[in-house]
């Protein structure tokens, strides 16, 4: 259990730095993500060795890395995600393993959607975005269409590294508490 808590603490620190970089500069730097991936995998190796289950724990971390990278890489290829975000989610997978990474990916997209809606309302751009969405749907239905043709270059972006940070903290809070965050705040 100490390995898990140490990994979570390191991951939380990495995510806070990533969120700050993403909010300030709009990117998640490689100097942060590459060492985080290696450290997450190394901790998985150490934890597996300590538990005498090297294949189980380490392979879970490798699968988490692959899942985190793979899901966001598809979004990156479509032009909807930056490379730093992809590597950040790969680092999350390297620290958490594949099952927990599935939850964090879902939470991340959920947080990003809420952030996007808040930004639209805050900036008074709900109708502008709705019109752009209708145009994008029409353009993307064409056989040779590309995402960058459908979405204008001046579109607002959601800092996805920040969303990954919030989502992972949400997930870790639920794991530490042993129940849903919504239960903890009394929503449901």
C-alpha positions in Angstrom: 0.0 0.0 0.0 2.9 2.3 0.7 4.0 2.0 -3.0 0.5 3.1 -4.1 0.4 6.1 -1.8 3.9 7.2 -2.8 3.0 6.9 -6.5 -0.2 8.9 -6.0 1.7 11.6 -4.2 4.3 11.9 -7.0 1.5 11.8 -9.6 -0.4 14.5 -7.9 2.7 16.7 -7.8 3.3 16.1 -11.5 -0.3 16.9 -12.4 -0.3 20.2 -10.5 2.9 21.3 -12.3 1.3 20.2 -15.6 -1.9 22.0 -14.9 0.0 25.2 -14.0 2.1 24.9 -17.3 -1.1 24.3 -19.3 -2.9 27.2 -17.9 0.1 29.6 -18.2 1.5 28.5 -21.6 -1.1 26.3 -23.2 1.3 23.3 -23.2 2.4 20.4 -21.0 6.2 20.2 -21.3 8.2 17.1 -22.3 10.6 17.7 -19.4 7.7 16.8 -17.1 5.9 14.1 -19.0 8.8 11.8 -20.0 10.4 11.5 -16.6 6.9 11.0 -15.1 6.2 8.1 -17.5 9.5 6.5 -16.6 9.0 7.0 -12.9 5.5 5.6 -13.0 6.8 2.5 -14.7 9.7 2.2 -12.4 7.4 2.4 -9.3 5.3 -0.3 -10.9 8.4 -2.4 -11.3 9.4 -1.8 -7.7 5.9 -2.5 -6.4 5.7 -5.7 -8.4 9.0 -6.8 -7.1 8.0 -6.0 -3.5 4.8 -7.9 -3.8 6.4 -10.8 -5.6 4.0 -10.2 -8.5 6.3 -8.6 -10.9 4.4 -9.6 -14.0 1.0 -8.6 -12.7 1.7 -5.2 -11.4 4.2 -4.1 -14.0 2.1 -5.4 -16.9 -0.9 -3.5 -15.5 1.2 -0.3 -15.5 2.4 -0.9 -19.1 -1.2 -1.5 -20.2 -2.2 1.7 -18.3 0.5 3.6 -20.2 -0.6 2.2 -23.5 -4.3 2.9 -22.8 -3.7 6.5 -21.6 -1.5 7.1 -24.6 -3.7 5.3 -27.2 -7.0 6.9 -26.3 -5.7 10.5 -26.4 -3.4 9.8 -29.4 -6.5 9.1 -31.5 -7.9 12.5 -30.4 -4.4 14.0 -31.2 -4.5 12.6 -34.7 -7.9 14.1 -35.3 -6.5 17.5 -34.2 -8.4 17.8 -31.0 -5.6 17.3 -28.5 -2.0 18.5 -28.0 0.9 16.1 -27.7 1.7 17.1 -24.2 -1.9 16.0 -23.1 -1.3 12.6 -24.7 1.9 12.1 -22.9 0.4 13.4 -19.6 -2.4 10.8 -19.8 0.3 8.1 -20.6 2.0 9.1 -17.4 -1.2 8.8 -15.5 -1.6 5.3 -16.9 2.0 4.4 -16.0 1.2 5.4 -12.4 -2.3 4.0 -12.0 -2.6 0.9 -14.3 -5.2 0.3 -17.0 -8.4 -0.1 -14.9 -7.9 3.2 -13.1 -6.8 4.9 -16.2 -10.1 4.1 -17.8 -11.9 6.0 -15.0 -9.5 8.9 -15.3 -9.9 9.2 -19.0 -13.7 9.3 -18.6 -13.5 11.8 -15.8 -11.0 13.9 -17.9 -13.4 14.2 -20.8 -16.3 14.9 -18.5 -14.3 17.7 -16.8 -13.2 19.1 -20.1 -16.8 19.2 -21.4 -17.9 21.1 -18.3 -14.9 23.5 -18.6 -15.8 24.1 -22.2 -19.4 24.9 -21.4 -18.4 27.2 -18.6 -16.0 29.0 -20.9 -18.7 29.4 -23.6 -21.2 30.8 -21.2 -18.6 33.1 -19.5 -17.5 34.5 -22.8 -21.0 34.8 -24.1 -20.3 32.6 -27.1 -23.0 29.9 -26.8 -24.7 30.8 -30.1 -21.4 31.4 -31.9 -20.2 27.9 -30.9 -23.6 26.3 -31.8 -23.3 27.8 -35.3 -19.8 26.6 -35.6 -20.8 23.1 -34.5 -23.5 23.0 -37.1 -21.1 24.0 -39.8 -18.5 21.5 -38.5 -21.1 18.7 -38.7 -21.9 19.6 -42.3 -18.2 19.8 -43.3 -17.2 16.6 -41.5 -19.9 14.6 -43.2 -18.1 15.2 -46.5 -15.8 12.2 -47.4 -12.6 14.2 -47.7 -13.1 16.6 -44.8 -10.5 17.2 -42.1 -11.1 18.4 -38.6 -9.0 21.5 -39.0 -11.2 22.6 -41.9 -14.3 22.3 -39.8 -13.1 24.0 -36.7 -11.7 27.6 -37.1 -8.1 28.3 -36.1 -9.3 31.0 -33.7 -11.5 28.5 -31.7 -11.1 28.6 -28.0 -9.3 25.6 -26.5 -9.9 23.9 -23.2 -6.7 23.3 -21.2 -6.9 19.5 -21.2 -3.8 19.1 -19.0 -5.8 21.1 -16.3 -8.8 18.8 -16.9 -6.6 15.7 -16.5 -5.3 17.1 -13.2 -8.8 17.8 -11.8 -10.1 14.5 -13.0 -7.2 12.5 -11.5 -7.6 14.3 -8.2 -11.3 13.5 -8.3 -10.5 9.9 -8.9 -7.8 9.7 -6.2 -10.1 11.4 -3.7 -12.7 8.8 -4.4 -10.2 6.0 -4.0 -8.9 7.4 -0.7 -12.4 8.0 0.7 -13.7 4.6 -0.5 -16.8 6.1 -2.1 -18.0 8.5 -4.8 -17.1 12.1 -4.6 -20.7 13.0 -5.2 -21.6 10.9 -2.1 -19.0 12.8 -0.1 -20.4 16.2 -0.9 -24.0 14.9 -0.5 -25.2 15.5 -4.0 -26.9 12.2 -4.4 
